[in-house]
Amino acid sequence: MPLVIAESGKPQIVKKIGGSDEVKRHLETLGFTVGGTVTVVNSLAGNLIIKVKESRIAINEDMARRIMV
């Protein structure tokens, strides 16, 4: 399922990252890697705050739809 519909507060494991090579590289730079653990902290108007590797990152709904958990 896409990260955008994941339950808040529950750790999820990244299964796949979609999109162009440029988008994949950008998400990997932010810490989203296949097999890594992410947690949705908050969702506000389609934008998500995600906990990745002890950091909190804000991403928009379009990016969150490319991350499969």
C-alpha positions as a printed Julia matrix, in Angstrom:
69×3 Matrix{Float64}:
  0.0    0.0     0.0
  1.18   3.56   -0.56
  2.61   5.39    2.44
 -0.1    8.04    2.09
 -2.74   5.59    3.46
 -0.57   4.01    6.16
 -1.73   4.18    9.77
 -0.21   7.01   11.82
  2.14   6.02   14.62
  2.73   2.47   13.34
  6.2    1.66   11.97
  6.15   0.51    8.35
  8.84  -1.17    6.23
  9.49   0.33    2.79
  8.86  -2.35    0.15
  9.31  -0.34   -3.05
  9.99   3.18   -4.24
  8.44   4.16   -7.57
  8.9    7.04   -9.95
 11.7    8.23  -12.18
 15.35   7.67  -11.33
 15.59  11.3   -10.23
 12.67  10.91   -7.8
 14.11   7.66   -6.42
 17.5    9.31   -5.83
 15.84  12.26   -4.11
 13.85  10.0    -1.77
 16.95   7.9    -1.03
 18.82  11.1    -0.17
 16.06  11.9     2.32
 16.52   8.45    3.92
 13.77   6.41    2.25
 15.42   3.11    1.35
 13.91  -0.27    0.53
 13.89  -2.33    3.72
 14.09   0.77    5.91
 11.56   1.59    8.62
  9.39   4.71    8.43
  6.56   5.98   10.62
  3.82   8.43    9.69
  3.86  11.05   12.46
  1.12  13.33   11.16
 -1.02  13.93    8.09
 -2.29  17.41    7.29
 -4.1   18.38    4.07
 -2.45  15.56    2.11
  1.04  16.4     3.32
  2.77  13.93    5.62
  5.36  14.23    8.35
  7.4   11.03    8.35
  9.93   9.78   10.89
 12.9    8.34    9.01
 16.13   7.34   10.77
 15.46   9.5    13.87
 14.62  12.53   11.68
 11.27  14.01   10.73
 10.7   14.82    7.09
  7.72  16.53    5.45
  6.68  15.22    2.04
  3.69  15.95   -0.15
  0.99  13.46   -1.09
  2.44  12.86   -4.58
  5.78  11.73   -3.13
  4.07   9.63   -0.46
  2.13   7.75   -3.16
  5.44   6.62   -4.7
  6.6    4.95   -1.47
  5.09   1.48   -1.0
  5.01  -0.1     2.46
